[in-house]
Structures are given as C-alpha cells and as structure tokens.
Amino acid sequence: MITRRGSVLVARYYYWTVIWERNYDRVLEAMANDEFFIEPATIQRHLSKPANDEFMKQLMKERPDVKQLSEMFPVWRWVAPQFNTTTKSK
C-alpha cells in the first residue's frame, strides 16, 4: 500500500505541477491540506524516494494526459483545479 500511495502522490504532483503548471509551494500546501492530510515536508520526502523519483521520470518521459491518469488511478478526480493557486488558463 505504501508503494501505491507513493505512486498516487507522484501522479498528483505531476498533475498539478506539469499539466496545470501550478506553483510548487502552493501545490505542496494543497496536496498536504486537501488531498493527503500530511505535512508538506512529508510529501517532499516521499517525492524524493528512489522508487517515486523513478515513477516521476517515467511520467515526465511518457507525458500522460488527464484521461491516462484517470485510467491509472480511477478513484481520484482528474479535473480542473479546485484549490486557489497561480492559475494558467486551460
């Protein structure tokens, strides 16, 4: 379960920072407070773990879109942002 949680965490981070081009600090804050209910520093530690780093590299190489992320992790909502960050029009 820890590995799966790490994968979801990385995918959500990819989603907010790459697809929606959100601000790093605000993404960490929103993921901590609204999605995973853990400290931002804990998210940062998880993102830097070797297995999660490899998954991030895979995502960056393959560049999955929202539909593909939804197929990978169907229980998560992969829709327009709901938290207030530096926005990019899509």
N, CA, C and O atoms as a GROMACS GRO file, in nm:
protein
  360
    1MET      N    1   0.081  -0.120   0.000
    1MET     CA    2   0.000   0.000   0.000
    1MET      C    3   0.086   0.126   0.000
    1MET      O    4   0.049   0.228  -0.060
    2ILE      N    5   0.200   0.120   0.067
    2ILE     CA    6   0.289   0.236   0.071
    2ILE      C    7   0.339   0.269  -0.069
    2ILE      O    8   0.346   0.386  -0.106
    3THR      N    9   0.372   0.167  -0.146
    3THR     CA   10   0.419   0.189  -0.283
    3THR      C   11   0.308   0.251  -0.367
    3THR      O   12   0.334   0.344  -0.444
    4ARG      N   13   0.188   0.200  -0.354
    4ARG     CA   14   0.074   0.254  -0.430
    4ARG      C   15   0.046   0.399  -0.391
    4ARG      O   16   0.021   0.483  -0.476
    5ARG      N   17   0.051   0.427  -0.260
    5ARG     CA   18   0.030   0.565  -0.214
    5ARG      C   19   0.138   0.657  -0.271
    5ARG      O   20   0.108   0.768  -0.313
    6GLY      N   21   0.261   0.609  -0.274
    6GLY     CA   22   0.369   0.689  -0.332
    6GLY      C   23   0.345   0.719  -0.478
    6GLY      O   24   0.372   0.830  -0.525
    7SER      N   25   0.294   0.620  -0.551
    7SER     CA   26   0.265   0.640  -0.693
    7SER      C   27   0.155   0.744  -0.713
    7SER      O   28   0.165   0.829  -0.801
    8VAL      N   29   0.051   0.738  -0.631
    8VAL     CA   30  -0.058   0.835  -0.642
    8VAL      C   31  -0.006   0.974  -0.607
    8VAL      O   32  -0.040   1.072  -0.674
    9LEU      N   33   0.074   0.983  -0.503
    9LEU     CA   34   0.129   1.111  -0.462
    9LEU      C   35   0.211   1.172  -0.575
    9LEU      O   36   0.198   1.292  -0.604
   10VAL      N   37   0.293   1.093  -0.639
   10VAL     CA   38   0.374   1.141  -0.751
   10VAL      C   39   0.285   1.183  -0.868
   10VAL      O   40   0.306   1.287  -0.930
   11ALA      N   41   0.184   1.101  -0.897
   11ALA     CA   42   0.094   1.133  -1.007
   11ALA      C   43   0.019   1.263  -0.981
   11ALA      O   44   0.002   1.344  -1.072
   12ARG      N   45  -0.026   1.284  -0.857
   12ARG     CA   46  -0.095   1.409  -0.825
   12ARG      C   47   0.001   1.528  -0.836
   12ARG      O   48  -0.036   1.634  -0.886
   13TYR      N   49   0.121   1.509  -0.788
   13TYR     CA   50   0.221   1.615  -0.800
   13TYR      C   51   0.246   1.646  -0.948
   13TYR      O   52   0.249   1.764  -0.986
   14TYR      N   53   0.263   1.547  -1.030
   14TYR     CA   54   0.280   1.565  -1.175
   14TYR      C   55   0.159   1.641  -1.232
   14TYR      O   56   0.174   1.737  -1.308
   15TYR      N   57   0.041   1.596  -1.196
   15TYR     CA   58  -0.084   1.656  -1.244
   15TYR      C   59  -0.088   1.806  -1.216
   15TYR      O   60  -0.114   1.885  -1.306
   16TRP      N   61  -0.061   1.845  -1.091
   16TRP     CA   62  -0.070   1.986  -1.054
   16TRP      C   63   0.046   2.069  -1.108
   16TRP      O   64   0.025   2.182  -1.151
   17THR      N   65   0.166   2.015  -1.108
   17THR     CA   66   0.280   2.097  -1.148
   17THR      C   67   0.309   2.094  -1.298
   17THR      O   68   0.357   2.194  -1.353
   18VAL      N   69   0.282   1.983  -1.364
   18VAL     CA   70   0.313   1.972  -1.507
   18VAL      C   71   0.191   2.003  -1.593
   18VAL      O   72   0.196   2.088  -1.681
   19ILE      N   73   0.081   1.934  -1.567
   19ILE     CA   74  -0.038   1.956  -1.650
   19ILE      C   75  -0.097   2.094  -1.626
   19ILE      O   76  -0.128   2.166  -1.721
   20TRP      N   77  -0.114   2.131  -1.499
   20TRP     CA   78  -0.176   2.259  -1.467
   20TRP      C   79  -0.075   2.370  -1.441
   20TRP      O   80  -0.114   2.485  -1.420
   21GLU      N   81   0.053   2.338  -1.441
   21GLU     CA   82   0.160   2.436  -1.423
   21GLU      C   83   0.140   2.525  -1.300
   21GLU      O   84   0.149   2.647  -1.307
   22ARG      N   85   0.111   2.460  -1.190
   22ARG     CA   86   0.088   2.531  -1.065
   22ARG      C   87   0.219   2.558  -0.991
   22ARG      O   88   0.320   2.493  -1.015
   23ASN      N   89   0.214   2.654  -0.903
   23ASN     CA   90   0.327   2.694  -0.820
   23ASN      C   91   0.362   2.581  -0.722
   23ASN      O   92   0.275   2.527  -0.654
   24TYR      N   93   0.491   2.547  -0.716
   24TYR     CA   94   0.541   2.436  -0.634
   24TYR      C   95   0.494   2.445  -0.488
   24TYR      O   96   0.439   2.348  -0.436
   25ASP      N   97   0.515   2.558  -0.423
   25ASP     CA   98   0.480   2.571  -0.282
   25ASP      C   99   0.330   2.557  -0.259
   25ASP      O  100   0.288   2.493  -0.162
   26ARG      N  101   0.252   2.614  -0.345
   26ARG     CA  102   0.106   2.604  -0.330
   26ARG      C  103   0.057   2.463  -0.359
   26ARG      O  104  -0.038   2.416  -0.296
   27VAL      N  105   0.121   2.396  -0.451
   27VAL     CA  106   0.085   2.256  -0.479
   27VAL      C  107   0.112   2.172  -0.355
   27VAL      O  108   0.027   2.093  -0.314
   28LEU      N  109   0.228   2.187  -0.296
   28LEU     CA  110   0.259   2.110  -0.175
   28LEU      C  111   0.159   2.139  -0.065
   28LEU      O  112   0.110   2.048   0.002
   29GLU      N  113   0.127   2.266  -0.046
   29GLU     CA  114   0.031   2.305   0.057
   29GLU      C  115  -0.107   2.243   0.031
   29GLU      O  116  -0.169   2.188   0.122
   30ALA      N  117  -0.153   2.252  -0.093
   30ALA     CA  118  -0.285   2.198  -0.127
   30ALA      C  119  -0.287   2.046  -0.116
   30ALA      O  120  -0.384   1.989  -0.064
   31MET      N  121  -0.182   1.980  -0.164
   31MET     CA  122  -0.177   1.835  -0.152
   31MET      C  123  -0.176   1.793  -0.004
   31MET      O  124  -0.241   1.696   0.034
   32ALA      N  125  -0.103   1.867   0.077
   32ALA     CA  126  -0.094   1.837   0.220
   32ALA      C  127  -0.228   1.858   0.289
   32ALA      O  128  -0.273   1.773   0.366
   33ASN      N  129  -0.292   1.971   0.262
   33ASN     CA  130  -0.414   2.008   0.334
   33ASN      C  131  -0.542   1.953   0.275
   33ASN      O  132  -0.638   1.927   0.348
   34ASP      N  133  -0.547   1.934   0.143
   34ASP     CA  134  -0.673   1.899   0.077
   34ASP      C  135  -0.679   1.757   0.023
   34ASP      O  136  -0.788   1.705  -0.003
   35GLU      N  137  -0.564   1.693   0.005
   35GLU     CA  138  -0.566   1.562  -0.059
   35GLU      C  139  -0.507   1.450   0.026
   35GLU      O  140  -0.568   1.343   0.038
   36PHE      N  141  -0.391   1.471   0.086
   36PHE     CA  142  -0.323   1.362   0.157
   36PHE      C  143  -0.321   1.379   0.308
   36PHE      O  144  -0.296   1.283   0.380
   37PHE      N  145  -0.346   1.499   0.357
   37PHE     CA  146  -0.353   1.526   0.500
   37PHE      C  147  -0.224   1.486   0.573
   37PHE      O  148  -0.226   1.425   0.680
   38ILE      N  149  -0.113   1.524   0.512
   38ILE     CA  150   0.019   1.506   0.570
   38ILE      C  151   0.098   1.635   0.551
   38ILE      O  152   0.060   1.719   0.468
   39GLU      N  153   0.204   1.652   0.624
   39GLU     CA  154   0.284   1.773   0.616
   39GLU      C  155   0.351   1.787   0.479
   39GLU      O  156   0.388   1.686   0.418
   40PRO      N  157   0.366   1.910   0.429
   40PRO     CA  158   0.437   1.930   0.302
   40PRO      C  159   0.576   1.867   0.301
   40PRO      O  160   0.620   1.814   0.199
   41ALA      N  161   0.645   1.873   0.414
   41ALA     CA  162   0.778   1.812   0.420
   41ALA      C  163   0.771   1.661   0.400
   41ALA      O  164   0.863   1.602   0.342
   42THR      N  165   0.664   1.599   0.446
   42THR     CA  166   0.645   1.456   0.426
   42THR      C  167   0.625   1.426   0.277
   42THR      O  168   0.679   1.328   0.225
   43ILE      N  169   0.549   1.510   0.210
   43ILE     CA  170   0.530   1.494   0.066
   43ILE      C  171   0.664   1.506  -0.005
   43ILE      O  172   0.697   1.426  -0.093
   44GLN      N  173   0.742   1.606   0.032
   44GLN     CA  174   0.874   1.625  -0.030
   44GLN      C  175   0.962   1.501  -0.009
   44GLN      O  176   1.031   1.459  -0.101
   45ARG      N  177   0.960   1.444   0.111
   45ARG     CA  178   1.039   1.323   0.138
   45ARG      C  179   0.993   1.208   0.050
   45ARG      O  180   1.075   1.134  -0.004
   46HIS      N  181   0.861   1.192   0.037
   46HIS     CA  182   0.809   1.084  -0.047
   46HIS      C  183   0.847   1.104  -0.194
   46HIS      O  184   0.881   1.008  -0.263
   47LEU      N  185   0.841   1.227  -0.240
   47LEU     CA  186   0.876   1.254  -0.380
   47LEU      C  187   1.022   1.223  -0.409
   47LEU      O  188   1.057   1.189  -0.522
   48SER      N  189   1.107   1.235  -0.308
   48SER     CA  190   1.250   1.214  -0.330
   48SER      C  191   1.293   1.068  -0.313
   48SER      O  192   1.410   1.036  -0.336
   49LYS      N  193   1.202   0.981  -0.272
   49LYS     CA  194   1.238   0.839  -0.258
   49LYS      C  195   1.270   0.783  -0.396
   49LYS      O  196   1.206   0.819  -0.495
   50PRO      N  197   1.370   0.695  -0.404
   50PRO     CA  198   1.413   0.643  -0.536
   50PRO      C  199   1.300   0.586  -0.622
   50PRO      O  200   1.294   0.616  -0.741
   51ALA      N  201   1.212   0.505  -0.565
   51ALA     CA  202   1.104   0.446  -0.645
   51ALA      C  203   1.011   0.554  -0.698
   51ALA      O  204   0.967   0.549  -0.813
   52ASN      N  205   0.980   0.653  -0.615
   52ASN     CA  206   0.892   0.761  -0.657
   52ASN      C  207   0.961   0.851  -0.758
   52ASN      O  208   0.897   0.900  -0.852
   53ASP      N  209   1.090   0.872  -0.741
   53ASP     CA  210   1.166   0.951  -0.836
   53ASP      C  211   1.166   0.882  -0.973
   53ASP      O  212   1.154   0.949  -1.076
   54GLU      N  213   1.179   0.752  -0.973
   54GLU     CA  214   1.175   0.676  -1.100
   54GLU      C  215   1.038   0.689  -1.166
   54GLU      O  216   1.029   0.705  -1.288
   55PHE      N  217   0.932   0.682  -1.085
   55PHE     CA  218   0.797   0.696  -1.142
   55PHE      C  219   0.778   0.836  -1.200
   55PHE      O  220   0.717   0.852  -1.305
   56MET      N  221   0.831   0.938  -1.132
   56MET     CA  222   0.821   1.075  -1.184
   56MET      C  223   0.896   1.085  -1.317
   56MET      O  224   0.846   1.147  -1.411
   57LYS      N  225   1.012   1.025  -1.326
   57LYS     CA  226   1.087   1.026  -1.453
   57LYS      C  227   1.006   0.959  -1.562
   57LYS      O  228   1.006   1.005  -1.677
   58GLN      N  229   0.939   0.849  -1.529
   58GLN     CA  230   0.855   0.779  -1.625
   58GLN      C  231   0.740   0.870  -1.671
   58GLN      O  232   0.712   0.878  -1.791
   59LEU      N  233   0.676   0.937  -1.577
   59LEU     CA  234   0.568   1.029  -1.613
   59LEU      C  235   0.618   1.142  -1.702
   59LEU      O  236   0.553   1.177  -1.800
   60MET      N  237   0.733   1.197  -1.668
   60MET     CA  238   0.788   1.307  -1.747
   60MET      C  239   0.824   1.261  -1.888
   60MET      O  240   0.814   1.338  -1.983
   61LYS      N  241   0.867   1.137  -1.900
   61LYS     CA  242   0.902   1.083  -2.032
   61LYS      C  243   0.776   1.053  -2.114
   61LYS      O  244   0.769   1.088  -2.232
   62GLU      N  245   0.678   0.989  -2.052
   62GLU     CA  246   0.558   0.947  -2.124
   62GLU      C  247   0.454   1.058  -2.137
   62GLU      O  248   0.371   1.054  -2.228
   63ARG      N  249   0.458   1.157  -2.048
   63ARG     CA  250   0.366   1.271  -2.051
   63ARG      C  251   0.218   1.230  -2.059
   63ARG      O  252   0.148   1.271  -2.152
   64PRO      N  253   0.170   1.149  -1.963
   64PRO     CA  254   0.029   1.112  -1.968
   64PRO      C  255  -0.061   1.234  -1.952
   64PRO      O  256  -0.026   1.329  -1.882
   65ASP      N  257  -0.176   1.229  -2.017
   65ASP     CA  258  -0.271   1.337  -2.003
   65ASP      C  259  -0.371   1.301  -1.892
   65ASP      O  260  -0.358   1.198  -1.827
   66VAL      N  261  -0.470   1.387  -1.873
   66VAL     CA  262  -0.568   1.368  -1.767
   66VAL      C  263  -0.643   1.235  -1.785
   66VAL      O  264  -0.668   1.164  -1.688
   67LYS      N  265  -0.678   1.202  -1.908
   67LYS     CA  266  -0.750   1.076  -1.933
   67LYS      C  267  -0.664   0.956  -1.893
   67LYS      O  268  -0.713   0.862  -1.831
   68GLN      N  269  -0.538   0.959  -1.928
   68GLN     CA  270  -0.449   0.848  -1.894
   68GLN      C  271  -0.428   0.839  -1.743
   68GLN      O  272  -0.424   0.728  -1.688
   69LEU      N  273  -0.414   0.952  -1.677
   69LEU     CA  274  -0.401   0.950  -1.531
   69LEU      C  275  -0.527   0.892  -1.467
   69LEU      O  276  -0.519   0.817  -1.370
   70SER      N  277  -0.642   0.928  -1.522
   70SER     CA  278  -0.768   0.876  -1.471
   70SER      C  279  -0.777   0.725  -1.487
   70SER      O  280  -0.833   0.656  -1.402
   71GLU      N  281  -0.723   0.673  -1.594
   71GLU     CA  282  -0.722   0.528  -1.615
   71GLU      C  283  -0.624   0.460  -1.519
   71GLU      O  284  -0.649   0.348  -1.474
   72MET      N  285  -0.514   0.526  -1.488
   72MET     CA  286  -0.414   0.470  -1.397
   72MET      C  287  -0.464   0.470  -1.252
   72MET      O  288  -0.439   0.375  -1.177
   73PHE      N  289  -0.533   0.576  -1.214
   73PHE     CA  290  -0.580   0.594  -1.076
   73PHE      C  291  -0.727   0.639  -1.079
   73PHE      O  292  -0.756   0.757  -1.058
   74PRO      N  293  -0.819   0.546  -1.105
   74PRO     CA  294  -0.958   0.584  -1.128
   74PRO      C  295  -1.033   0.641  -1.008
   74PRO      O  296  -1.136   0.706  -1.027
   75VAL      N  297  -0.987   0.620  -0.887
   75VAL     CA  298  -1.062   0.673  -0.774
   75VAL      C  299  -1.035   0.821  -0.748
   75VAL      O  300  -1.105   0.883  -0.669
   76TRP      N  301  -0.936   0.878  -0.815
   76TRP     CA  302  -0.904   1.020  -0.798
   76TRP      C  303  -0.976   1.102  -0.903
   76TRP      O  304  -1.004   1.054  -1.013
   77ARG      N  305  -1.007   1.227  -0.868
   77ARG     CA  306  -1.066   1.320  -0.965
   77ARG      C  307  -0.954   1.388  -1.039
   77ARG      O  308  -0.867   1.452  -0.979
   78TRP      N  309  -0.955   1.376  -1.168
   78TRP     CA  310  -0.853   1.437  -1.254
   78TRP      C  311  -0.922   1.542  -1.340
   78TRP      O  312  -0.932   1.529  -1.462
   79VAL      N  313  -0.970   1.647  -1.273
   79VAL     CA  314  -1.045   1.753  -1.340
   79VAL      C  315  -0.981   1.888  -1.312
   79VAL      O  316  -0.873   1.895  -1.254
   80ALA      N  317  -1.047   1.992  -1.354
   80ALA     CA  318  -0.995   2.128  -1.334
   80ALA      C  319  -0.965   2.152  -1.186
   80ALA      O  320  -1.033   2.098  -1.099
   81PRO      N  321  -0.865   2.233  -1.158
   81PRO     CA  322  -0.823   2.260  -1.020
   81PRO      C  323  -0.934   2.316  -0.933
   81PRO      O  324  -1.017   2.396  -0.979
   82GLN      N  325  -0.934   2.275  -0.808
   82GLN     CA  326  -1.031   2.324  -0.711
   82GLN      C  327  -0.966   2.412  -0.605
   82GLN      O  328  -1.037   2.478  -0.528
   83PHE      N  329  -0.834   2.415  -0.600
   83PHE     CA  330  -0.770   2.499  -0.499
   83PHE      C  331  -0.711   2.623  -0.564
   83PHE      O  332  -0.685   2.625  -0.684
   84ASN      N  333  -0.691   2.724  -0.484
   84ASN     CA  334  -0.650   2.856  -0.532
   84ASN      C  335  -0.498   2.865  -0.543
   84ASN      O  336  -0.428   2.884  -0.443
   85THR      N  337  -0.448   2.850  -0.665
   85THR     CA  338  -0.305   2.864  -0.688
   85THR      C  339  -0.284   2.961  -0.801
   85THR      O  340  -0.381   3.014  -0.857
   86THR      N  341  -0.161   2.985  -0.835
   86THR     CA  342  -0.130   3.068  -0.951
   86THR      C  343  -0.183   2.994  -1.073
   86THR      O  344  -0.132   2.888  -1.108
   87THR      N  345  -0.283   3.049  -1.137
   87THR     CA  346  -0.354   2.974  -1.240
   87THR      C  347  -0.297   2.993  -1.379
   87THR      O  348  -0.232   3.093  -1.410
   88LYS      N  349  -0.324   2.894  -1.460
   88LYS     CA  350  -0.296   2.900  -1.602
   88LYS      C  351  -0.428   2.868  -1.673
   88LYS      O  352  -0.494   2.771  -1.636
   89SER      N  353  -0.465   2.944  -1.769
   89SER     CA  354  -0.590   2.918  -1.842
   89SER      C  355  -0.575   2.792  -1.924
   89SER      O  356  -0.474   2.770  -1.991
   90LYS      N  357  -0.675   2.710  -1.919
   90LYS     CA  358  -0.680   2.588  -1.999
   90LYS      C  359  -0.813   2.581  -2.068
   90LYS      O  360  -0.839   2.485  -2.142
   0.00000   0.00000   0.00000
